[in-house]
Amino acid sequence: MATNIVVPELGESVVEARVAKWLKKPGDHVNAGDPLVELETEKIDLEVSADRAGTLRSIAHEAGADVKVGEVLAILDDAVPGVPKVPEVPKVPKVQEAQAPSAAEKKATPTAKNVARAHDVKLDAVATSGPRVTKQDVLKATTPLAPGTRHEAPPPARGTRHEAPAVERSERAETRERMSKRRATIARRLVEAQRTAAMLTTFNEVDMSAVMQLRERRKEAFAKKHGVGLGIASFFVKAAVGALKAFPPINAEIQGDEVVYKHYYDIGMAVGAEGGLVVPVLRDADRMSFAGVELAIRAFAKRAQDGTLTLEDLKGGTFTITNGGVFGSLMSTPILNPPQVGILGLHKIADRAVPVNGQVVIRPMMYLALSYDHRLVDGREAVQFLVRIKEFIEDPAWMLLEG
């Protein structure tokens, strides 16, 4: 009896994936639970496994093909004891076709495997703290080669994102690489957000002295009790929740000619990951403690680097916070994450001269940016929202007094 291996449900709003790599080939015997193929989606990479033992009869879509939910990926035959495997049908090798991983090879993201092949790095020799080898792990393990050696590759041309060997050495060499599903989706959604929303941005600045002094006083006791450092992210999550309660339209969304007001606070925290930015969501952030927020953010960041975030981690969200300051950004204009109508941008903390009580003093200052959909949020509300954030951060006791 034959069974179809199909593209599984991929989560909210995700209907398409790309075949990244086949882990088995026609004729291979597989056990129940064995991973068969890696799929790349706009949000995460995932493996499709066999739901029973059998022999892989055929593959319907080769690596690189785009497939939709429910589409047949392969056909699996029942295993018959004593019957030899179906012989593999010889195929003409494709250019740069990925080889099946050896038994000793560690699990790795598709990009990590491509980079490892480009630099002739053995994945089983790459040190990693997570369950899968990432691109960063491979690059750390790469030893620079002397000029003229066989594996030397030219530097990537300006604008290229991934390391890939050029066809020939040249001072004006170029490489070409297909966009990942995630990068293509990021590009599409960013353009869509600017085209479909009346997006504006308002700015303010906040004195971080009170938060930094509080962290300095409590950091040792906080870390000892909770096993995590007290960062600034939890302060801004709590401040955002308080401001959203005061200005409900910024926690809402537009559906047709209706406004849907959300009476819960699922805060998306943008984190950098291999292949692009992802936004895992803190569910019911208003009910979380400072320690709970810090632990959740740290876990999200680690899983983003390891490639182990799930679709459930990324689903939904009523408001987003993004922190360009961790990359050194002094000021930027964040782009909305539809269907949300507000996103808060944090930036680098820098000492600046500011007037206080008639005197010029040096204070640790941060620029804040709120991008909002003017169809639903008025400029007055946006400005007052940022002022409320500023009040909470400059006097954190207000967050406790207002719940």
Secondary structure, 3 states (H helix, E strand, C coil): CEEEEECCCCCCCCCEEEEEEECCCCCCEECCCCEEEEEECCCCEEEEECCCCEEEEEECCCCCCEEECCCEEEEEEECCCCCCCCCCCCCCCCCCCCCCCCCCCCCECHHHHHHHHHHCCCHHHCCCCCCCECHHHHHHHCCCCCCCCCCCCCCCCCCCCCCCCCCCCCCCCCCCCCCCHHHHHHHHHHHHHHHHCCEEEEEEEEECHHHHHHHHHHHHHHHHHHCCCCCCHHHHHHHHHHHHHHCHHHHEEEECCEEEECCCCCEEECEEECCEEECCEECCHHHCCHHHHHHHHHHHHHHHHHCCCCHHHHCCCCEEEEEHHHHCCCCCCCCCCCCCCEEEEECCCEEEEEEECCEEEEEEEEEEEEEEECCCCCHHHHHHHHHHHHHHHHCCHHHHHCC
